[in-house]
Amino acid sequence: MNVLVAVTQLVPDEALDTDDSPEIAGSHIVEVRDGSSDPTEEALDTFHKTIGIACLDDCSISASTIDPAAIPADATWI
């Protein structure tokens, strides 16, 4: 199952923590196992383990299941 994690940067690049990358904003696809009781929660856990964000308040992060045909062409796979 594919989950879309959408990240919007809420602060200017210069306000980000020095460990954060401005490229974090965008669409990220996380594959989770079929039968997961909460695929969006599992995807967010995987996302945060893979990509660190020093201050979560600097970004808006959402997750939703997505049909494979609707995956954005510029999405990053995690």
N, CA and C of each residue as an Amber inpcrd file, in Angstrom:
protein
   234
   0.8430000  -1.1640000   0.0000000   0.0000000   0.0000000   0.0000000
   0.8980000   1.2390000   0.0000000   0.4830000   2.2440000  -0.7400000
   1.2480000   3.4880000  -0.8370000   0.5690000   4.5980000  -0.0360000
   1.3870000   5.3330000   0.7070000   0.8930000   6.4750000   1.4660000
   1.6580000   7.7080000   1.0110000   0.9240000   8.7570000   0.7240000
   1.5160000  10.0340000   0.3330000   1.7390000  10.8670000   1.5880000
   2.9790000  11.2500000   1.8240000   3.3110000  12.1680000   2.9140000
   3.6350000  13.5020000   2.2490000   2.7940000  14.4860000   2.5170000
   2.9630000  15.8080000   1.9140000   3.5570000  16.7490000   2.9580000
   4.6410000  17.4170000   2.5860000   5.3390000  18.3140000   3.5080000
   5.3760000  19.7120000   2.8990000   4.9080000  20.6830000   3.6740000
   4.9690000  22.0840000   3.2840000   5.8360000  22.8140000   4.2960000
   6.8280000  23.5120000   3.8100000   7.7100000  24.2930000   4.6720000
   6.9920000  25.5790000   5.0520000   6.9210000  25.8720000   6.3550000
   6.1780000  27.0270000   6.8360000   7.0470000  28.2350000   7.1650000
   8.3580000  28.0530000   7.1520000   9.2790000  29.1470000   7.4790000
  10.2520000  29.3370000   6.3210000  10.8780000  30.5090000   6.1930000
  11.8770000  30.7150000   5.1400000  13.0760000  29.7890000   5.3590000
  13.8040000  29.5080000   4.2880000  14.9710000  28.6120000   4.3610000
  15.9360000  29.0180000   5.4710000  16.1720000  30.3210000   5.6320000
  17.1460000  30.7690000   6.6270000  16.6600000  30.5430000   8.0670000
  15.3670000  30.2800000   8.2560000  14.8320000  30.0160000   9.5950000
  14.8510000  28.5310000   9.9500000  15.1450000  27.6800000   8.9610000
  15.2310000  26.2430000   9.2300000  16.4440000  25.9330000  10.0990000
  16.3540000  24.8790000  10.8620000  17.5130000  24.3910000  11.6070000
  18.6020000  24.0340000  10.5970000  19.8560000  24.2290000  10.9530000
  20.9570000  23.9780000  10.0150000  21.0380000  22.5120000   9.5910000
  20.4770000  21.6000000  10.3790000  20.4790000  20.1810000  10.0100000
  19.3560000  19.8300000   9.0360000  18.3790000  20.7120000   8.8800000
  17.2560000  20.4550000   7.9810000  17.5960000  20.8790000   6.5610000
  16.9840000  20.2130000   5.6290000  17.1970000  20.5180000   4.2240000
  15.9540000  21.1740000   3.6410000  16.0990000  22.2580000   2.9030000
  14.9330000  22.8820000   2.2710000  14.2400000  21.9520000   1.2770000
  14.9310000  20.9120000   0.8380000  14.3430000  19.9720000  -0.1200000
  13.3340000  19.0380000   0.5390000  13.1310000  19.1660000   1.8440000
  12.1870000  18.3060000   2.5440000  10.7540000  18.5600000   2.0810000
  10.4650000  19.7940000   1.6820000   9.1160000  20.1270000   1.2180000
   8.8110000  19.3640000  -0.0650000   7.5900000  18.8870000  -0.1660000
   7.1710000  18.1770000  -1.3690000   6.3860000  16.9230000  -1.0420000
   6.3050000  16.0390000  -2.0190000   5.5500000  14.7970000  -1.8950000
   6.5080000  13.6340000  -1.7150000   6.2090000  12.8050000  -0.7370000
   7.0290000  11.6310000  -0.4520000   6.1010000  10.4260000  -0.3920000
   6.4840000   9.3420000  -1.0410000   5.6860000   8.1240000  -1.0410000
   6.3610000   7.1080000  -0.1280000   5.5780000   6.5820000   0.8120000
   6.0630000   5.5590000   1.7190000   5.2390000   4.3050000   1.4690000
   5.9120000   3.1990000   1.2260000   5.2180000   1.9280000   1.0500000
   5.0790000   1.2710000   2.4170000   3.8540000   0.9040000   2.7670000
   3.5980000   0.2040000   4.0220000   2.9950000  -1.1560000   3.7010000
   3.1010000  -2.0320000   4.6610000   2.6230000  -3.4040000   4.4380000
   1.1040000  -3.4300000   4.3330000   0.6060000  -4.2810000   3.4700000
  -0.8400000  -4.4760000   3.3700000  -1.3310000  -5.0470000   4.6950000
  -2.5010000  -4.6520000   5.1080000  -3.0700000  -5.1410000   6.3460000
  -2.6850000  -4.3160000   7.5580000  -1.9480000  -3.2360000   7.3520000
  -1.5810000  -2.3550000   8.4580000  -2.8540000  -1.7930000   9.0720000
  -2.9210000  -1.7530000  10.4060000  -4.1220000  -1.2380000  11.0690000
  -4.2630000   0.2750000  10.8760000  -3.1520000   0.9720000  10.7350000
  -3.1850000   2.4190000  10.4890000  -2.0360000   2.7740000   9.5470000
  -2.2580000   2.6380000   8.2370000  -1.1710000   2.8630000   7.2810000
  -0.5830000   4.2700000   7.3210000  -1.4080000   5.2810000   7.6010000
  -0.8540000   6.6400000   7.6300000   0.0770000   6.8180000   8.8290000
  -0.2750000   6.2520000   9.9710000   0.6030000   6.3410000  11.1470000
   1.9080000   5.5830000  10.9000000   1.8040000   4.4140000  10.3050000
   3.0060000   3.6340000   9.9870000   3.8980000   4.3980000   9.0050000
   3.2800000   5.0360000   8.0040000   4.0390000   5.8050000   7.0180000
   4.7280000   7.0000000   7.6630000   4.0290000   7.6880000   8.5590000
   4.6390000   8.8350000   9.2360000   5.8020000   8.3900000  10.1240000
   5.6660000   7.2450000  10.7860000   6.7710000   6.7140000  11.5900000
   7.9830000   6.4390000  10.7070000   7.7550000   5.8050000   9.5660000
   8.8460000   5.5080000   8.6270000   9.4590000   6.7960000   8.0980000
   8.6210000   7.7510000   7.7370000   9.0910000   9.0320000   7.2320000
  10.0100000   9.7070000   8.2440000   9.5630000   9.7900000   9.5020000
  10.3460000  10.4870000  10.5310000  11.6280000   9.7360000  10.9030000
  11.6240000   8.4100000  10.7580000  12.8500000   7.6320000  11.0070000
  13.8590000   7.8370000   9.8860000  13.3690000   8.1280000   8.6850000
  14.2220000   8.2760000   7.5020000  14.6860000   9.7070000   7.3070000
  13.7930000  10.6510000   7.5340000  14.0810000  12.0650000   7.2940000
  13.8320000  12.8290000   8.5860000  14.8920000  13.3410000   9.1700000
  14.7540000  14.0900000  10.4080000  14.3680000  15.5300000  10.1570000
  13.5110000  16.0390000  11.0040000  13.1400000  17.4470000  10.9730000
  13.3470000  17.9560000  12.3910000  14.2380000  18.9190000  12.5540000
  14.6060000  19.3900000  13.8950000  13.4360000  20.0400000  14.6280000
  12.6560000  20.8360000  13.9320000  11.5210000  21.5240000  14.5580000
  10.2720000  21.2460000  13.7160000   9.4260000  20.3690000  14.2060000
   8.2330000  19.9920000  13.4390000   7.3090000  21.1810000  13.1690000
   7.3740000  22.2040000  14.0170000   6.5390000  23.3900000  13.7990000
   6.9590000  24.1770000  12.5610000   8.1270000  23.8740000  12.0000000
   8.5900000  24.5610000  10.7880000   7.9220000  24.0170000   9.5300000
   7.1860000  22.9150000   9.6720000   6.5750000  22.2580000   8.5080000
   5.1470000  21.8230000   8.8200000   4.3660000  21.7240000   7.7790000
   3.0470000  21.1000000   7.8610000   3.2020000  19.7360000   7.1940000
   2.8270000  18.6830000   7.9100000   3.0140000  17.3290000   7.4060000
   1.6810000  16.5990000   7.4700000   1.2860000  16.0000000   6.3430000
   0.0520000  15.2180000   6.3150000   0.3170000  13.9020000   5.5960000
  -0.5250000  12.9250000   5.8780000  -0.3810000  11.6150000   5.2430000
  -1.7460000  11.0850000   4.8430000  -1.7970000  10.4670000   3.6690000
  -3.0400000   9.8710000   3.1970000  -2.7090000   8.7280000   2.2450000
  -3.5710000   7.7210000   2.2340000  -3.3620000   6.6300000   1.2820000
  -3.6100000   7.1830000  -0.1110000  -2.9420000   6.5720000  -1.0780000
  -3.0270000   7.0920000  -2.4450000  -3.0590000   5.9370000  -3.4390000
  -3.8460000   6.1140000  -4.4650000  -3.8970000   5.1530000  -5.5580000
  -2.5920000   5.2610000  -6.3400000  -1.9640000   4.1470000  -6.6780000
  -0.6900000   4.2120000  -7.4110000  -0.7580000   5.0490000  -8.6890000
  -1.9090000   5.1160000  -9.3250000  -2.0430000   5.9020000 -10.5570000
  -2.0070000   7.4000000 -10.2810000  -2.2180000   7.8010000  -9.0140000
  -2.2690000   9.2180000  -8.6700000  -0.9770000   9.7290000  -8.0460000
   0.0630000   8.9140000  -8.0150000   1.3300000   9.3300000  -7.4090000
   1.9560000  10.4390000  -8.2550000   2.2960000  11.5680000  -7.6300000
   2.9220000  12.6630000  -8.3720000   4.2410000  12.2300000  -9.0080000
   4.4980000  12.6820000 -10.2020000   5.7230000  12.2900000 -10.9250000
   6.9790000  12.7230000 -10.2110000   6.8990000  13.8160000  -9.4640000
   8.0980000  14.3340000  -8.7940000   8.2300000  13.8510000  -7.3410000
   7.4410000  12.8760000  -6.9470000   7.4620000  12.3850000  -5.5720000
   8.7670000  11.6400000  -5.2840000   9.2140000  11.7560000  -4.0460000
  10.3780000  11.0270000  -3.5680000   9.8830000   9.7460000  -2.9050000
  10.5440000   8.6430000  -3.2070000  10.1560000   7.3560000  -2.5860000
  10.9890000   7.0960000  -1.3530000  10.3320000   6.6650000  -0.2880000
  11.0240000   6.3500000   0.9530000  10.7900000   4.8800000   1.2680000
